[in-house]
Amino acid sequence: MGDTLEFNEIYQESKGSWNDGRLRFSKQNLVYKSSKTGKVDNIPAAELSQATWRRVCLGHGIKLATSSGHVYKYDGFRDTDYERISEFFKANYKVELTEKNI
């Protein structure tokens, strides 16, 4: 497995609206850059405390929680992405990607 996973056309929920952009998982951090606003979210890997894989209206999504209490939601994944992301999280973040059916 490589050092990074990158996904295009991922949507971030922000204050009730959806912004599309690019999400990259690396060993050091998770970075999301909005195509619409240019805003960048940078989450250090050490702060990641919980990750949940869920079925949503845009396919599948990930809900991430940090040790500081922030919650990030990203949608637009395909069901086939689960295995790659789950293995990457276990190997690099020591966090289990749990499945939640809504």
C-alpha positions as CSV (number, residue, x, y, z in Angstrom):
1,M,0.0,0.0,0.0
2,G,1.3,3.5,-0.8
3,D,2.0,6.4,1.5
4,T,-1.1,8.3,0.5
5,L,-4.7,7.8,-0.7
6,E,-6.3,10.5,-2.7
7,F,-10.0,11.0,-3.7
8,N,-11.5,13.6,-6.0
9,E,-15.1,14.8,-6.1
10,I,-15.6,14.3,-2.3
11,Y,-18.1,16.5,-0.6
12,Q,-17.7,18.1,2.8
13,E,-20.7,19.1,4.9
14,S,-20.1,22.5,6.3
15,K,-22.9,24.5,8.1
16,G,-25.7,22.7,6.2
17,S,-24.2,23.0,2.7
18,W,-22.1,20.7,0.6
19,N,-18.7,21.7,-0.9
20,D,-16.9,19.5,-3.4
21,G,-13.2,19.1,-3.3
22,R,-10.2,16.7,-2.9
23,L,-9.4,14.6,0.1
24,R,-6.0,13.1,0.7
25,F,-5.0,10.7,3.5
26,S,-1.2,10.5,4.2
27,K,0.7,9.0,7.1
28,Q,1.1,12.4,8.8
29,N,-2.3,14.0,8.2
30,L,-5.6,14.2,6.4
31,V,-6.1,17.1,4.0
32,Y,-9.3,18.3,2.4
33,K,-9.3,21.2,-0.1
34,S,-12.6,22.7,-1.2
35,S,-12.8,23.4,-4.9
36,K,-15.6,25.9,-4.2
37,T,-14.0,28.0,-1.5
38,G,-10.3,27.0,-1.5
39,K,-10.5,26.4,2.2
40,V,-8.1,23.7,3.5
41,D,-8.8,21.4,6.4
42,N,-5.6,19.8,7.8
43,I,-6.2,17.1,10.5
44,P,-3.0,15.7,12.0
45,A,-3.1,11.9,12.1
46,A,-2.2,11.9,15.9
47,E,-5.5,13.8,16.6
48,L,-7.8,11.3,14.8
49,S,-9.7,9.4,17.5
50,Q,-12.7,7.9,15.6
51,A,-13.7,7.0,12.0
52,T,-17.1,5.8,10.9
53,W,-18.0,4.6,7.4
54,R,-21.7,5.3,6.6
55,R,-24.2,5.0,3.8
56,V,-25.4,8.4,2.7
57,C,-27.3,10.1,-0.1
58,L,-24.2,10.6,-2.2
59,G,-23.0,7.0,-1.9
60,H,-20.8,6.4,1.1
61,G,-19.2,8.8,3.6
62,I,-16.7,9.0,6.4
63,K,-17.3,10.8,9.7
64,L,-14.1,11.6,11.5
65,A,-13.8,12.7,15.1
66,T,-10.6,14.2,16.7
67,S,-9.3,14.2,20.2
68,S,-10.1,17.9,20.4
69,G,-13.8,17.3,19.8
70,H,-14.0,18.4,16.1
71,V,-16.2,16.3,13.7
72,Y,-15.6,16.2,10.0
73,K,-18.0,14.6,7.4
74,Y,-17.0,13.7,3.9
75,D,-19.3,12.1,1.4
76,G,-19.0,10.8,-2.2
77,F,-17.0,7.6,-1.8
78,R,-17.8,4.3,-3.6
79,D,-18.6,1.2,-1.7
80,T,-15.4,-0.3,-3.2
81,D,-13.3,2.3,-1.4
82,Y,-14.0,0.9,2.1
83,E,-11.4,-1.9,2.1
84,R,-8.5,0.4,0.9
85,I,-9.5,3.2,3.4
86,S,-10.0,0.7,6.3
87,E,-6.6,-0.9,5.7
88,F,-4.9,2.5,5.4
89,F,-6.5,3.7,8.7
90,K,-5.4,0.6,10.6
91,A,-1.8,0.7,9.3
92,N,-1.2,4.4,9.5
93,Y,-3.6,5.9,12.1
94,K,-4.2,2.8,14.4
95,V,-7.9,3.7,14.1
96,E,-10.6,1.2,13.2
97,L,-13.0,2.3,10.4
98,T,-16.3,1.1,11.8
99,E,-19.4,0.6,9.6
100,K,-22.6,2.3,10.5
101,N,-25.9,1.7,8.6
102,I,-28.2,4.7,8.7
